[in-house]
Amino acid sequence: MPPAIPSLVHPSRVRILHPGGSHIHGPVVYWMLRDQRLADNWALLHAAELAAASTPAAPLAIAFTLFPRPFLLGAHLRQLGFLLRGLRRLAADAHARGLPFFLLEGGPAELPSLVRRLGASALVADFSPLRPVREALDAVVQELLRDAANMAVHQVDAHNVVPVWTASGKLEYSAKTFRSKVNKVINEYLVEYPEVPQWAPWCMEQPKSVDWDALINSIFSEAENVPEINWCEPGESSAMEVLLGSKDGFLTKRIKNYDTGRNDPTKPHALSCLSPYLHFGHISAQRCALEAKKRRHLSPKSVDTFLEELIIRRELADNFCYYQPQYDSLAGAWEWARKTLTDHTGDKREHIYTMYWAKKILEWTSQPEEALSIAIYLNDKVNLEE
């Protein structure tokens, strides 16, 4: 069995959900979900090092589970199109690198059977703070504990620069309290990615061939028709082009306007346009931060503002969802926030806001509960952003 904590990935980025047996040899399976990329992926790096550290080296595979409705497949056509077309490209890239890509259309319930069939020595899972993912992971772990107790199960936070459970051990009150904690450890985690170690060639069960056109058409036939967007192509290479492209890259061409224009809804080009890629994990927030820091001298204020949004504000949202079980209800808001909403429900709203659209929804509805319900619906069904 490979070492529980590898050297390439910071130990606190990894949670050992089950240590497994000490003398089991078999492939390592990476359960990809939230971080849909091969580059700059701590979870994949951890899985690869587990495979490489076996004696002899073990093979490595990726498994992706399509969550059934109402979660993942309950989204609308726009989100599903971006997801599926991105997965299609990712599967082709994985194949080119000798990584088998198992697409489990029946959802997480199919995963225990796959890893048992493969005789896996370890399962490495992506991290997500959302309830359906945590429940699915718990169910998978419990089944494996019952039927494959020698298999190790690890979870890696590859989505946040500072792992959510390391950044803070509790629900944070505000960005101010969270910022101070993150800034104390940021240099420990905001480091360059190492090279991915070499795993053994795959000579086991091959993934079922996926007819992507048929799969996309089938899923689209059941999805509500919110049109796909044409300004944003899914995939890792497209994400890097938006970040660093020579023609219209955010950090190479547009960063100077970010500080003053990002909250103006009439200036969409002032935004990074990276949110869809961060949301689906086509690009690493850590990669974005590393590249931004390299270019800070070009526009210090805009880069600092971008890093504040990318790391502090974005990862504060994960903190909220991770430590607040009622994250999708007004009951999960702080008492002062609930009181403020109640006291000012009937107020006339000014037409200029930062954090613009959520507050406009609050203006357009009669009650905060209705506004929250609409905001969550739009986020879950239509929105591509992080």
Summary of the structure (lengths in Angstrom):
residues: 386
radius of gyration: 21.4
end to end distance: 36.5
largest distance: 68.7
contacts: 1184
relative contact order: 0.14
helix: 51%
strand: 8%
